[in-house]
């Protein structure tokens, strides 16, 4: 019986973790560590980072799932879409989620206390912000721009503060510019996340930026923020300035092209293809900065470093093209088959 309970809670925790996003958060934290400290964390520091980031993120997701249950029931019409929503796919109930929430709170406060008793208030503030973002009476997620300003606090400033606590390093102007750039980049990506949830947000009265100002303004501001973020991180970097400059230009240009195409798409599935591509380009930029930092830390010779960066860039470009082709083909197949069915139905009549 106890094994069944463990497996049940483990499945729910895995859904709340959302491994792709959690992995990106941990990679961003490693990037911030290399920017701030100039080296890599030790094994115990890396373990603490993974646990603290994962627990905080699962807590934020669980609170949001409890708050947005009605919105998710409208937006996630297919079971595959709800594979990481334990309430919607009925792999959990609200009581179980509340139990998990309190368990995660104990872990977070306990670990922060073990690091430094004076920093416990940081954990309390972060947990409060999770509730304030999703739950009434605050429900900042329904307050447009304010929500987009608050989320990067958890996704960017929290990892940066964690690095500062564990790494015991000093801040410089270049470091602050890099973190500010990552903040802007992440905020630009957040403007795009509301496209998938627009239908449910409108139905439940959630006043997101997209609902209030429309898709064109949302895409323009998102593209501007991502460009400023990428440019700031490039300007603050010390290694491979020319190579990273070429990659930064490609990333900004590619993201703008994706958002420009998205402006002229009226079907949600087609819009999400270009939004996903823009997001992958931003992830590519973070990955290339991380790779450049690793090559510099391990003093890899210039020729080999350039070769590795070029190979990584080419592989990622091929992956993006494959993603675009596969998703574009899927969105084009359905309407054609629908037309054929209508034509055959008319001919039979």
C-alpha positions in Angstrom: 0.0 0.0 0.0 2.8 2.4 0.9 4.5 1.7 -2.5 1.3 2.6 -4.3 1.1 5.9 -2.4 4.7 6.7 -3.1 4.2 6.0 -6.8 1.1 8.2 -6.9 2.8 11.1 -5.2 5.9 10.6 -7.4 3.8 10.8 -10.6 2.2 14.0 -9.4 5.6 15.5 -8.5 6.9 14.6 -11.9 4.0 16.3 -13.6 4.5 19.4 -11.5 8.3 19.5 -12.2 7.7 19.8 -16.0 11.2 18.5 -16.8 11.8 20.6 -19.9 11.2 23.9 -18.1 13.0 22.8 -15.0 16.0 21.8 -17.0 16.1 25.2 -18.7 15.9 26.9 -15.3 18.8 24.9 -14.0 20.8 25.7 -17.1 20.0 29.4 -16.7 21.2 29.1 -13.1 24.5 27.5 -14.2 24.9 30.3 -16.7 24.4 32.9 -14.0 26.9 31.0 -11.8 29.6 31.2 -14.5 28.8 34.9 -15.1 29.0 35.7 -11.4 31.7 33.4 -10.1 33.7 32.7 -13.3 33.8 28.9 -12.7 31.5 25.9 -12.1 29.8 25.0 -8.8 31.0 22.1 -6.7 28.9 18.9 -6.5 27.3 19.9 -3.3 26.5 23.4 -4.6 25.0 22.0 -7.8 22.9 19.5 -5.7 21.6 22.4 -3.6 20.8 24.5 -6.7 18.9 21.6 -8.4 16.8 20.8 -5.2 16.0 24.5 -4.4 15.1 25.4 -8.0 13.0 22.2 -8.5 11.1 22.5 -5.2 10.4 26.2 -5.8 9.2 25.6 -9.3 7.0 22.6 -8.4 5.5 24.8 -5.6 4.8 27.6 -8.1 3.2 25.2 -10.6 1.0 23.5 -8.0 -0.3 26.8 -6.8 -1.0 27.9 -10.3 -2.8 24.6 -11.2 -5.1 25.0 -8.2 -5.9 28.5 -9.1 -6.3 28.0 -12.9 -8.3 24.8 -12.9 -11.3 26.3 -14.7 -9.0 28.0 -17.3 -7.1 24.7 -17.9 -10.4 22.8 -18.4 -11.3 25.2 -21.2 -7.9 25.4 -22.9 -6.7 21.9 -22.6 -9.3 20.1 -24.5 -7.2 17.0 -25.4 -5.8 14.6 -22.9 -2.3 14.9 -24.4 -2.4 18.6 -23.7 -3.2 17.9 -20.1 -0.5 15.4 -19.5 1.3 17.7 -17.1 -1.9 19.0 -15.3 -2.6 16.5 -12.5 -6.0 18.1 -11.7 -7.2 18.2 -15.3 -6.1 14.6 -16.1 -7.4 13.4 -12.8 -4.2 11.9 -11.6 -4.6 14.0 -8.4 -7.1 15.9 -6.4 -6.9 19.3 -4.7 -6.3 17.7 -1.3 -3.2 15.9 -2.6 -1.9 19.0 -4.2 -2.3 21.0 -1.0 -0.4 18.2 0.9 2.4 18.4 -1.6 2.5 22.2 -1.4 3.0 22.1 2.4 5.7 19.4 2.0 7.6 21.5 -0.5 7.3 24.6 1.8 9.0 22.7 4.6 11.8 21.5 2.3 12.4 25.0 1.0 12.4 26.8 4.3 14.6 24.0 5.9 17.2 24.2 3.2 17.4 28.0 3.2 17.8 27.8 7.0 20.6 25.3 6.6 22.4 27.6 4.1 22.0 30.7 6.3 19.4 31.4 8.9 19.4 35.1 7.9 18.1 34.1 4.4 15.0 32.2 5.6 13.0 35.4 4.9 13.9 35.0 1.2 12.2 31.6 1.1 9.1 33.0 2.9 8.9 35.9 0.4 9.3 33.6 -2.6 6.5 31.3 -1.3 4.3 34.3 -0.7 4.9 35.5 -4.2 3.8 32.1 -5.6 0.5 32.5 -3.8 0.1 36.2 -4.6 0.7 35.5 -8.3 -2.1 32.9 -8.6 -4.5 33.1 -5.7 -7.1 35.6 -4.7 -7.3 38.3 -3.4 -4.0 39.3 -5.1 -4.1 37.1 -8.2 -1.4 39.1 -9.9 -1.5 36.7 -12.9 -4.7 38.5 -14.0 -3.1 42.0 -13.8 -1.4 42.3 -17.2 2.0 43.9 -17.1 2.4 43.5 -13.3 2.3 39.7 -13.8 5.0 39.9 -16.5 7.2 41.9 -14.1 6.7 39.5 -11.2 7.4 36.1 -12.9 11.0 36.9 -13.9 11.7 37.6 -10.2 11.3 33.9 -9.6 12.7 32.6 -12.8 15.8 34.9 -13.0 16.4 36.9 -9.8 15.8 33.9 -7.5 18.5 31.8 -9.2 20.8 34.9 -9.3 20.3 35.4 -5.5 20.9 31.7 -4.9 24.1 31.9 -6.8 25.2 35.0 -4.9 24.4 33.2 -1.6 26.3 30.0 -2.4 29.1 31.4 -4.5 29.9 34.3 -2.2 31.0 36.5 -5.1 30.9 40.3 -5.7 28.6 42.0 -8.3 30.1 44.1 -11.1 28.5 46.3 -13.7 29.0 43.6 -16.4 27.4 40.9 -14.2 24.4 43.2 -13.5 24.0 43.9 -17.2 24.0 40.2 -18.0 21.4 39.4 -15.3 19.3 42.4 -16.5 19.5 41.0 -20.1 18.4 37.6 -19.0 15.5 39.2 -17.1 14.4 41.1 -20.2 14.8 38.0 -22.4 12.7 35.9 -20.1 10.1 38.7 -19.8 9.8 38.8 -23.6 9.2 35.0 -23.6 6.4 35.4 -21.0 4.5 37.8 -23.2 4.0 34.8 -25.6 2.8 32.2 -23.1 -0.7 33.7 -23.0 -1.5 32.9 -26.6 -2.3 29.3 -25.7 -4.5 30.3 -22.8 -6.2 33.2 -24.4 -9.6 31.5 -24.9 -9.8 30.4 -21.2 -8.5 33.7 -20.0 -11.2 35.6 -21.8 -13.9 33.2 -20.6 -12.8 33.5 -16.9 -12.2 37.3 -17.0 -8.5 37.1 -16.7 -7.0 40.5 -17.8 -3.7 39.4 -19.3 -1.7 41.8 -21.6 -2.8 39.8 -24.6 -6.5 40.1 -23.7 -6.2 43.8 -23.0 -4.0 44.9 -25.9 -4.3 42.3 -28.6 -1.8 40.0 -30.4 0.0 42.6 -32.5 1.1 44.8 -29.5 2.0 41.7 -27.5 4.3 40.4 -30.3 6.0 43.7 -30.9 6.8 44.2 -27.2 7.9 40.6 -26.8 10.3 40.9 -29.8 11.7 44.2 -28.5 12.3 42.8 -25.0 14.0 39.6 -26.3 16.2 41.6 -28.6 17.3 44.0 -25.8 18.0 41.0 -23.5 20.1 39.1 -26.1 22.0 42.3 -27.0 22.7 43.1 -23.3 24.0 39.6 -22.6 26.2 39.7 -25.6 27.7 43.2 -24.8 28.5 42.0 -21.2 30.2 38.8 -22.4 34.0 38.6 -22.4 34.6 35.6 -24.7 34.1 34.9 -28.4 32.7 38.4 -29.0 32.6 38.0 -32.8 31.2 34.5 -32.9 28.6 35.2 -30.2 27.7 38.5 -32.0 26.9 36.5 -35.2 24.8 34.0 -33.1 23.0 36.9 -31.3 22.2 38.5 -34.6 20.8 35.2 -36.0 18.8 34.7 -32.8 17.3 38.2 -32.9 16.6 38.1 -36.6 15.1 34.6 -36.4 12.8 35.5 -33.4 11.6 38.6 -35.2 10.8 36.6 -38.3 8.8 34.1 -36.2 6.8 36.8 -34.5 6.2 38.6 -37.8 4.8 35.4 -39.3 2.7 34.9 -36.2 1.1 38.3 -36.7 -0.5 37.1 -40.0 -1.6 33.7 -38.7 -5.2 33.5 -37.4 -5.3 29.8 -36.4 -4.0 29.1 -32.9 -2.1 26.0 -33.9 -0.2 27.9 -36.6 0.5 30.8 -34.2 1.9 28.3 -31.6 4.3 26.9 -34.2 6.1 30.3 -34.6 5.9 31.1 -30.9 7.6 27.8 -30.1 10.3 28.5 -32.6 10.9 31.9 -31.1 11.2 30.4 -27.7 13.6 27.7 -28.9 15.8 30.4 -30.4 16.1 32.1 -27.0 16.9 28.7 -25.4 19.6 28.3 -28.1 21.1 31.6 -27.1 21.3 30.6 -23.5 22.9 27.2 -24.4 25.5 28.9 -26.7 26.5 31.3 -23.9 26.7 28.3 -21.5 28.9 26.4 -24.0 31.1 29.5 -24.6 31.6 29.9 -20.8 32.5 26.2 -20.4 35.1 26.5 -23.2 36.6 29.5 -21.6 36.7 27.9 -18.1 38.5 24.8 -19.4 40.9 26.9 -21.5 40.1 25.1 -24.8 42.2 26.5 -27.6 40.6 29.1 -29.8 40.5 26.9 -33.0 38.8 24.0 -31.3 36.4 26.4 -29.4 35.3 28.0 -32.6 34.8 24.6 -34.2 32.7 23.3 -31.3 30.6 26.5 -31.3 30.0 26.2 -35.0 29.0 22.5 -34.8 26.7 23.2 -31.9 25.1 26.1 -33.8 24.6 24.0 -36.9 23.1 21.1 -35.0 20.7 23.4 -33.2 19.7 25.1 -36.5 18.9 21.7 -38.0 16.8 20.8 -34.9 14.9 24.0 -35.3 14.3 23.4 -39.0 13.1 19.8 -38.2 10.8 21.2 -35.5 9.4 23.8 -37.9 8.9 21.3 -40.7 7.2 18.7 -38.5 4.9 21.1 -36.8 4.1 23.0 -40.0 3.2 19.7 -41.7 0.9 18.7 -38.9 -1.0 22.0 -39.0 -1.4 21.8 -42.8 -2.6 18.2 -42.9 -5.8 18.6 -40.8 -7.4 21.3 -42.9 -6.7 19.4 -46.2 -8.2 16.2 -44.9 -11.2 18.2 -43.6 -11.7 19.7 -47.1 -11.5 16.3 -48.7 -14.1 14.9 -46.4 -16.4 17.8 -47.2 -15.8 17.2 -51.0 -16.6 13.5 -50.7 -19.6 14.2 -48.7 -20.9 16.8 -51.3 -20.2 14.4 -54.2 -22.2 11.6 -52.5 -25.1 14.0 -52.0 
